[in-house]
Every structure is written in C-alpha cells, then in structure tokens.
C-alpha cells in the first residue's frame, strides 16, 4: 500500500482531468475490473452541475532576470487548483493579490483551490512571499479549463444477496499523502480481500471519486439502487498515519455502519479512538447522508482531516504516512467486513444450558483457570436467544467480534445454534 501511494504521490490530481485518470489507471493495474465512467461538463447532478475539466502542465513565478521564485516542477501545490492560464508581466502589488500562504505555518505550502470561481493564483510558503521585493514578475500558468468530463471508478463484487456494503474514497487531491492517497490504497487492498472471500453474504460496491462533486454525481446517477440496497457504507479518508483512529458518525449516529465501526474500533484500539458526530463532518459522508439521499454511511480516518497540522499543506508528504499506519487501517476495515458477514441473530437450539463437555468443547478437568478459555463461549450462548445480533452480543459481553466469529462457527458446526 505504501509503495502504491509513493508511486502516485507526484501526480497532480484534481476533481477532473488527466491526473485523476492517470491515478485511477494505476489502481486499475492492480484491479482491472474497476469500470471507468465519464460524466460530461454541464451535466446536472442534484442541485449542482459538473464543472469544466481542468488540466495543468506547468508554471511558476520568475524574476525578470529569469530567476525562479516558485515552480510547479518543485511542488504541484504551487499552482492554485483550477487556476486559469496566464502568461504576463505583473507588478508586485498585483501578484500579491493572487498569492496564497499559511502565515501561521510559514515553512509549508498551503493547498488552495478555486473550483467554482474562475481566477488565477499561486501558493507558496510565507517565507517565499516575504522574499517578493522586486517591482515586477513574470507569471506563467500553463493550464486549460474547458468542456470535458468528470471521471470516477466503480467496482461491484456480487454476493449471495443484493444487499450491499459501500466503500467510497476520493482521488482528487495533488501531492498529499494522508489526505489523499491513503484512502485509495487501503481501499484497493480491501477489494482484494473481498474478492478472495470463499463466500460473500453481501454484495460490495467500491467507488473511487473526486471529493464532494464526485459523491454528488455518483449518488445522482445511482440513487435508486443505493437507497434500495446499501445497508452500511464507509468513506475512507486520512487512514495512513499511525497516531489516532476516528469515526465520523452518520447524521443520526444510529445505523449499522455506526454500530459495527464503533464496535470494531473499541476493541481494535483498546478504546483509544476519537468519536466525531455528524456535526464535525467534512468529507463525502456529508453527501451520502444528506437529506433525500439518506444512506447509512460513516467516515473512517486515522487522524481526522482538519485535525492534524499538516492537513492541506505540503507537509502532508510520504513521511506522514507509514506502512504500519496503512496496515492498521486495513486491518480495522477487514474486521468490519468480517463482522458484517457474520452479523446474524443467533439462537441456541436446545433448551437450557448446552452440555459442552460431551461435544469436546469444555475442559474435562475443573480447576482454577481452566474455565477462562470458555467464558466467551458460554457468554455467547447465554445471549444467543435470537434477540441479539453478533454486534449486540459483543457489546453485552464485552468481547471483540473477531473473537466471537470462530465461536459462532464452532457452535454452528456442533449444531448448537442456528442463524
């Protein structure tokens, strides 16, 4: 996952354009079944419209003697996202009207965009801005903003049921590692995990979209099937660092997605996770949960977007994420998938407490400590009364679902419970 992120890191992506397509095609080298869709500029999508397509080839600010101030080749964050093209000599005063910095973080280049208002501009460190003393500068932005299309990728992996689990991630930011590439690379590995499952209770829907306008576009084109089939959904964003784990709840915080992710994080992190209500939303969970769409979707992060100081700056580089951070996020989502696959209401088939000893499921010698290994099994059976699903039993007895799944399997193999 880390190597895949490193390969895509240099690419300048945006909500439309060739950078998005190039990145998606790299992922399709690993998962060629992903289908690619193009939605033309001007297409109405709910209350929005698909914007013009933007592509960038280069640019920078130069002193009149040719000396470079900033250059796109050094960091693709130097060009304002969706900037109009320009090639002109401008005064320092005019240039400063088109320069964006983050003064409180003077060594970092901010990530700034202007998707829906046409303008040109540059981003630089505050220190670089303070070096602008010349009277005139040459400014060059070799970009295009014209009719085109918005691109997204989709893969639906069928299961035994038409009921679906949705995974969504965005692929639209330039060179930022945690905020951008961690989600797509973890989702790519989750696809491989789901593909190798011997049986799939659910159908799985994986989408790679540009943030906000992409989820709006996707929902507008697929709303009927999403509302009919999706039982739980997860937006993967900022999942590559090795600091925190976070959940951004659905609008009312009461969906199956909320329940399963909260349960998994409680045990996966030893209760060291951060819970954010929907009031702290900021990524595509806000579109999937919006009124009229109303999908059961939550956001999953390591350290949440907007919380870590490197967010939306040049400091969100490959050093901010790690193989261990990505692996931890992947393992948490694998536990979510497994939990959903086994989340039935189990019911004991005999009356009274089952005799486990005659089935070889109970220690034949009774002494201090010999009972500990079967406590979880006996507690599972005590609450397998048909009233509680596996998530509910896990919450009642305080045992992680990944421990209860093999117990449920063993009880079914011994014809002690049914689902």
BAKOL-407816 format. One record per residue (C-alpha): residue in one letter; x, y, z. Coordinates in steps of 0.25 Angstrom, whole numbers, padded with zeros to 4 digits. Layout:
<rs>
[r a; [X; Y; Z]]
...
</rs>
This chain:
<rs>
[r x; [0000; 0000; 0000]]
[r x; [0011; 0010; 0004]]
[r x; [0019; 0007; -0010]]
[r x; [0006; 0009; -0017]]
[r x; [0004; 0023; -0010]]
[r x; [0018; 0026; -0013]]
[r x; [0016; 0023; -0028]]
[r x; [0004; 0032; -0029]]
[r x; [0009; 0043; -0020]]
[r x; [0016; 0052; -0031]]
[r x; [0003; 0053; -0039]]
[r x; [-0004; 0066; -0039]]
[r x; [-0019; 0062; -0038]]
[r x; [-0032; 0070; -0037]]
[r x; [-0047; 0068; -0037]]
[r x; [-0046; 0066; -0052]]
[r x; [-0035; 0064; -0062]]
[r x; [-0024; 0055; -0066]]
[r x; [-0017; 0054; -0053]]
[r x; [-0029; 0047; -0047]]
[r x; [-0030; 0038; -0059]]
[r x; [-0015; 0034; -0058]]
[r x; [-0016; 0031; -0043]]
[r x; [-0029; 0022; -0046]]
[r x; [-0022; 0015; -0057]]
[r x; [-0010; 0011; -0048]]
[r x; [-0020; 0005; -0038]]
[r x; [-0027; -0002; -0049]]
[r x; [-0013; -0009; -0052]]
[r x; [-0016; -0016; -0039]]
[r x; [-0031; -0017; -0040]]
[r x; [-0034; -0017; -0055]]
[r x; [-0049; -0020; -0053]]
[r x; [-0051; -0005; -0048]]
[r x; [-0060; 0001; -0058]]
[r x; [-0058; 0016; -0062]]
[r x; [-0069; 0026; -0064]]
[r x; [-0068; 0040; -0071]]
[r x; [-0079; 0050; -0067]]
[r x; [-0079; 0062; -0077]]
[r x; [-0077; 0076; -0073]]
[r x; [-0091; 0083; -0071]]
[r x; [-0098; 0070; -0066]]
[r x; [-0108; 0074; -0055]]
[r x; [-0105; 0066; -0042]]
[r x; [-0116; 0069; -0032]]
[r x; [-0114; 0084; -0029]]
[r x; [-0100; 0084; -0035]]
[r x; [-0094; 0084; -0049]]
[r x; [-0082; 0076; -0054]]
[r x; [-0071; 0087; -0055]]
[r x; [-0061; 0089; -0067]]
[r x; [-0050; 0080; -0068]]
[r x; [-0036; 0085; -0063]]
[r x; [-0022; 0081; -0067]]
[r x; [-0009; 0087; -0063]]
[r x; [0004; 0085; -0070]]
[r x; [0013; 0095; -0062]]
[r x; [0016; 0109; -0058]]
[r x; [0023; 0118; -0048]]
[r x; [0027; 0132; -0043]]
[r x; [0040; 0137; -0048]]
[r x; [0048; 0150; -0046]]
[r x; [0051; 0157; -0059]]
[r x; [0065; 0152; -0059]]
[r x; [0060; 0138; -0061]]
[r x; [0062; 0134; -0046]]
[r x; [0051; 0125; -0041]]
[r x; [0043; 0129; -0029]]
[r x; [0033; 0117; -0029]]
[r x; [0031; 0106; -0040]]
[r x; [0021; 0095; -0042]]
[r x; [0032; 0085; -0044]]
[r x; [0037; 0087; -0030]]
[r x; [0023; 0085; -0024]]
[r x; [0009; 0084; -0031]]
[r x; [0003; 0091; -0019]]
[r x; [0010; 0104; -0024]]
[r x; [-0002; 0106; -0034]]
[r x; [-0015; 0109; -0029]]
[r x; [-0025; 0098; -0032]]
[r x; [-0033; 0100; -0044]]
[r x; [-0025; 0113; -0048]]
[r x; [-0028; 0120; -0061]]
[r x; [-0016; 0120; -0070]]
[r x; [-0007; 0133; -0071]]
[r x; [0006; 0138; -0077]]
[r x; [0009; 0152; -0073]]
[r x; [0018; 0162; -0066]]
[r x; [0011; 0167; -0054]]
[r x; [0014; 0177; -0043]]
[r x; [0018; 0172; -0029]]
[r x; [0005; 0179; -0024]]
[r x; [-0004; 0171; -0034]]
[r x; [0004; 0158; -0031]]
[r x; [0001; 0159; -0017]]
[r x; [-0014; 0159; -0019]]
[r x; [-0012; 0145; -0025]]
[r x; [-0003; 0139; -0015]]
[r x; [-0008; 0129; -0004]]
[r x; [0000; 0126; 0008]]
[r x; [-0002; 0120; 0022]]
[r x; [0005; 0131; 0031]]
[r x; [0004; 0122; 0044]]
[r x; [0011; 0111; 0037]]
[r x; [0022; 0119; 0030]]
[r x; [0030; 0107; 0024]]
[r x; [0019; 0100; 0017]]
[r x; [0011; 0102; 0004]]
[r x; [-0004; 0102; 0006]]
[r x; [-0013; 0094; -0003]]
[r x; [-0023; 0104; -0008]]
[r x; [-0034; 0103; -0019]]
[r x; [-0044; 0111; -0027]]
[r x; [-0053; 0101; -0033]]
[r x; [-0065; 0110; -0035]]
[r x; [-0060; 0124; -0037]]
[r x; [-0050; 0126; -0049]]
[r x; [-0037; 0132; -0045]]
[r x; [-0022; 0130; -0046]]
[r x; [-0013; 0129; -0034]]
[r x; [-0001; 0123; -0027]]
[r x; [0002; 0116; -0014]]
[r x; [0015; 0118; -0006]]
[r x; [0021; 0118; 0007]]
[r x; [0020; 0130; 0016]]
[r x; [0035; 0131; 0015]]
[r x; [0035; 0131; 0000]]
[r x; [0024; 0142; 0000]]
[r x; [0033; 0151; 0009]]
[r x; [0044; 0150; -0002]]
[r x; [0036; 0157; -0012]]
[r x; [0043; 0170; -0013]]
[r x; [0044; 0173; -0028]]
[r x; [0035; 0183; -0035]]
[r x; [0031; 0173; -0046]]
[r x; [0030; 0158; -0048]]
[r x; [0027; 0149; -0060]]
[r x; [0015; 0139; -0056]]
[r x; [0013; 0127; -0065]]
[r x; [0002; 0116; -0063]]
[r x; [0001; 0106; -0074]]
[r x; [-0013; 0101; -0071]]
[r x; [-0026; 0098; -0078]]
[r x; [-0041; 0100; -0073]]
[r x; [-0051; 0095; -0083]]
[r x; [-0062; 0086; -0087]]
[r x; [-0059; 0072; -0083]]
[r x; [-0063; 0062; -0072]]
[r x; [-0063; 0057; -0058]]
[r x; [-0057; 0043; -0056]]
[r x; [-0060; 0032; -0046]]
[r x; [-0057; 0018; -0044]]
[r x; [-0067; 0007; -0039]]
[r x; [-0066; -0008; -0036]]
[r x; [-0078; -0016; -0031]]
[r x; [-0074; -0030; -0026]]
[r x; [-0087; -0039; -0025]]
[r x; [-0090; -0047; -0013]]
[r x; [-0101; -0056; -0009]]
[r x; [-0110; -0045; -0006]]
[r x; [-0113; -0032; -0014]]
[r x; [-0111; -0025; 0000]]
[r x; [-0099; -0016; -0001]]
[r x; [-0087; -0011; 0007]]
[r x; [-0082; 0002; 0001]]
[r x; [-0067; 0007; 0001]]
[r x; [-0064; 0020; -0004]]
[r x; [-0051; 0028; -0005]]
[r x; [-0046; 0040; -0013]]
[r x; [-0035; 0042; -0023]]
[r x; [-0035; 0057; -0026]]
[r x; [-0024; 0064; -0018]]
[r x; [-0010; 0067; -0023]]
[r x; [0003; 0063; -0015]]
[r x; [-0002; 0060; -0001]]
[r x; [-0001; 0046; 0005]]
[r x; [-0010; 0044; 0017]]
[r x; [-0021; 0053; 0012]]
[r x; [-0021; 0047; -0002]]
[r x; [-0014; 0034; -0005]]
[r x; [-0016; 0027; 0008]]
[r x; [-0031; 0024; 0005]]
[r x; [-0030; 0019; -0009]]
[r x; [-0018; 0010; -0006]]
[r x; [-0025; 0004; 0006]]
[r x; [-0038; 0002; -0002]]
[r x; [-0030; -0005; -0013]]
[r x; [-0025; -0015; -0003]]
[r x; [-0039; -0017; 0003]]
[r x; [-0044; -0020; -0011]]
[r x; [-0034; -0032; -0012]]
[r x; [-0039; -0036; 0002]]
[r x; [-0053; -0037; -0002]]
[r x; [-0050; -0044; -0015]]
[r x; [-0043; -0055; -0008]]
[r x; [-0054; -0058; 0002]]
[r x; [-0060; -0072; 0000]]
[r x; [-0074; -0067; 0002]]
[r x; [-0080; -0053; 0002]]
[r x; [-0093; -0051; 0009]]
[r x; [-0093; -0037; 0003]]
[r x; [-0090; -0030; -0010]]
[r x; [-0079; -0020; -0009]]
[r x; [-0079; -0007; -0016]]
[r x; [-0065; 0001; -0017]]
[r x; [-0065; 0015; -0023]]
[r x; [-0053; 0024; -0026]]
[r x; [-0058; 0038; -0028]]
[r x; [-0054; 0053; -0027]]
[r x; [-0058; 0058; -0013]]
[r x; [-0071; 0065; -0012]]
[r x; [-0075; 0067; -0026]]
[r x; [-0072; 0053; -0029]]
[r x; [-0081; 0047; -0018]]
[r x; [-0092; 0056; -0022]]
[r x; [-0090; 0052; -0036]]
[r x; [-0090; 0037; -0032]]
[r x; [-0102; 0038; -0024]]
[r x; [-0110; 0046; -0034]]
[r x; [-0107; 0035; -0044]]
[r x; [-0109; 0023; -0035]]
[r x; [-0119; 0027; -0024]]
[r x; [-0130; 0017; -0026]]
[r x; [-0120; 0005; -0025]]
[r x; [-0112; 0011; -0014]]
[r x; [-0125; 0014; -0006]]
[r x; [-0131; 0000; -0008]]
[r x; [-0118; -0008; -0006]]
[r x; [-0108; -0001; 0003]]
[r x; [-0108; -0006; 0017]]
[r x; [-0095; 0000; 0022]]
[r x; [-0085; 0009; 0016]]
[r x; [-0071; 0015; 0019]]
[r x; [-0063; 0027; 0014]]
[r x; [-0048; 0024; 0015]]
[r x; [-0040; 0037; 0017]]
[r x; [-0027; 0040; 0024]]
[r x; [-0024; 0026; 0028]]
[r x; [-0009; 0026; 0027]]
[r x; [-0003; 0032; 0039]]
[r x; [0000; 0024; 0052]]
[r x; [-0006; 0033; 0062]]
[r x; [-0021; 0032; 0064]]
[r x; [-0033; 0025; 0059]]
[r x; [-0046; 0033; 0057]]
[r x; [-0060; 0031; 0053]]
[r x; [-0069; 0042; 0047]]
[r x; [-0083; 0037; 0050]]
[r x; [-0095; 0037; 0041]]
[r x; [-0106; 0048; 0042]]
[r x; [-0113; 0042; 0054]]
[r x; [-0102; 0032; 0058]]
[r x; [-0111; 0020; 0059]]
[r x; [-0108; 0012; 0046]]
[r x; [-0102; -0002; 0044]]
[r x; [-0089; 0005; 0039]]
[r x; [-0088; 0013; 0052]]
[r x; [-0091; 0001; 0061]]
[r x; [-0080; -0008; 0054]]
[r x; [-0069; 0002; 0053]]
[r x; [-0071; 0007; 0067]]
[r x; [-0070; -0007; 0072]]
[r x; [-0058; -0011; 0064]]
[r x; [-0051; 0002; 0068]]
[r x; [-0054; 0000; 0082]]
[r x; [-0046; -0014; 0082]]
[r x; [-0036; -0011; 0071]]
[r x; [-0031; 0001; 0078]]
[r x; [-0033; -0002; 0093]]
[r x; [-0044; 0009; 0094]]
[r x; [-0033; 0019; 0089]]
[r x; [-0041; 0025; 0077]]
[r x; [-0048; 0038; 0075]]
[r x; [-0063; 0039; 0072]]
[r x; [-0068; 0051; 0064]]
[r x; [-0082; 0054; 0062]]
[r x; [-0088; 0057; 0048]]
[r x; [-0087; 0072; 0052]]
[r x; [-0072; 0070; 0050]]
[r x; [-0073; 0064; 0036]]
[r x; [-0065; 0069; 0025]]
[r x; [-0063; 0058; 0014]]
[r x; [-0073; 0050; 0006]]
[r x; [-0080; 0045; 0018]]
[r x; [-0088; 0058; 0017]]
[r x; [-0093; 0055; 0003]]
[r x; [-0097; 0041; 0005]]
[r x; [-0104; 0045; 0018]]
[r x; [-0111; 0057; 0012]]
[r x; [-0126; 0059; 0013]]
[r x; [-0132; 0052; 0001]]
[r x; [-0120; 0043; 0000]]
[r x; [-0120; 0037; 0014]]
[r x; [-0110; 0026; 0012]]
[r x; [-0105; 0019; 0025]]
[r x; [-0091; 0023; 0023]]
[r x; [-0080; 0027; 0033]]
[r x; [-0066; 0033; 0031]]
[r x; [-0053; 0025; 0035]]
[r x; [-0040; 0032; 0038]]
[r x; [-0027; 0030; 0046]]
[r x; [-0025; 0045; 0050]]
[r x; [-0037; 0052; 0044]]
[r x; [-0036; 0062; 0033]]
[r x; [-0034; 0076; 0038]]
[r x; [-0029; 0072; 0052]]
[r x; [-0014; 0069; 0049]]
[r x; [-0006; 0081; 0046]]
[r x; [0000; 0076; 0033]]
[r x; [-0014; 0075; 0027]]
[r x; [-0016; 0082; 0013]]
[r x; [-0001; 0086; 0013]]
[r x; [0012; 0082; 0006]]
[r x; [0016; 0075; 0020]]
[r x; [0005; 0064; 0017]]
[r x; [0016; 0056; 0010]]
[r x; [0020; 0042; 0009]]
[r x; [0027; 0043; 0023]]
[r x; [0014; 0046; 0030]]
[r x; [0008; 0032; 0026]]
[r x; [0015; 0019; 0029]]
[r x; [0013; 0004; 0025]]
[r x; [0009; 0001; 0039]]
[r x; [-0002; 0013; 0039]]
[r x; [-0008; 0007; 0026]]
[r x; [-0007; -0007; 0031]]
[r x; [-0015; -0003; 0044]]
[r x; [-0026; 0004; 0036]]
[r x; [-0027; -0008; 0026]]
[r x; [-0028; -0018; 0038]]
[r x; [-0039; -0010; 0044]]
[r x; [-0047; -0010; 0032]]
[r x; [-0045; -0025; 0030]]
[r x; [-0051; -0027; 0044]]
[r x; [-0062; -0018; 0039]]
[r x; [-0065; -0027; 0027]]
[r x; [-0063; -0040; 0035]]
[r x; [-0073; -0034; 0046]]
[r x; [-0083; -0031; 0035]]
[r x; [-0082; -0044; 0028]]
[r x; [-0085; -0051; 0042]]
[r x; [-0095; -0042; 0048]]
[r x; [-0107; -0051; 0049]]
[r x; [-0117; -0052; 0061]]
[r x; [-0112; -0066; 0066]]
[r x; [-0121; -0075; 0074]]
[r x; [-0118; -0087; 0083]]
[r x; [-0125; -0100; 0078]]
[r x; [-0126; -0107; 0091]]
[r x; [-0134; -0103; 0104]]
[r x; [-0125; -0099; 0116]]
[r x; [-0110; -0098; 0116]]
[r x; [-0104; -0108; 0106]]
[r x; [-0094; -0118; 0111]]
[r x; [-0081; -0114; 0104]]
[r x; [-0073; -0126; 0111]]
[r x; [-0079; -0137; 0103]]
[r x; [-0076; -0129; 0090]]
[r x; [-0062; -0127; 0094]]
[r x; [-0064; -0112; 0096]]
[r x; [-0061; -0112; 0111]]
[r x; [-0049; -0115; 0120]]
[r x; [-0051; -0129; 0126]]
[r x; [-0043; -0125; 0138]]
[r x; [-0049; -0114; 0147]]
[r x; [-0038; -0105; 0154]]
[r x; [-0035; -0091; 0156]]
[r x; [-0032; -0084; 0142]]
[r x; [-0038; -0096; 0133]]
[r x; [-0051; -0088; 0132]]
[r x; [-0045; -0076; 0126]]
[r x; [-0044; -0081; 0112]]
[r x; [-0058; -0084; 0110]]
[r x; [-0064; -0072; 0117]]
[r x; [-0066; -0064; 0104]]
[r x; [-0073; -0077; 0098]]
[r x; [-0082; -0079; 0110]]
[r x; [-0086; -0064; 0110]]
[r x; [-0088; -0064; 0095]]
[r x; [-0098; -0076; 0097]]
[r x; [-0105; -0069; 0108]]
[r x; [-0109; -0057; 0099]]
[r x; [-0111; -0065; 0086]]
[r x; [-0126; -0065; 0089]]
[r x; [-0130; -0059; 0075]]
[r x; [-0132; -0045; 0080]]
[r x; [-0117; -0040; 0078]]
[r x; [-0109; -0039; 0066]]
[r x; [-0094; -0042; 0067]]
[r x; [-0091; -0027; 0069]]
[r x; [-0101; -0027; 0081]]
[r x; [-0095; -0039; 0087]]
[r x; [-0081; -0034; 0086]]
[r x; [-0086; -0021; 0093]]
[r x; [-0093; -0028; 0104]]
[r x; [-0082; -0038; 0108]]
[r x; [-0070; -0028; 0105]]
[r x; [-0063; -0038; 0095]]
[r x; [-0058; -0034; 0081]]
[r x; [-0065; -0039; 0069]]
[r x; [-0053; -0045; 0063]]
[r x; [-0052; -0054; 0075]]
[r x; [-0067; -0057; 0074]]
[r x; [-0067; -0061; 0060]]
[r x; [-0060; -0074; 0061]]
[r x; [-0068; -0077; 0074]]
[r x; [-0081; -0075; 0065]]
[r x; [-0075; -0084; 0054]]
[r x; [-0071; -0095; 0065]]
[r x; [-0085; -0094; 0071]]
[r x; [-0092; -0096; 0057]]
[r x; [-0083; -0107; 0053]]
[r x; [-0087; -0114; 0066]]
[r x; [-0102; -0111; 0063]]
[r x; [-0103; -0103; 0076]]
[r x; [-0108; -0090; 0069]]
[r x; [-0115; -0086; 0057]]
[r x; [-0116; -0072; 0050]]
</rs>
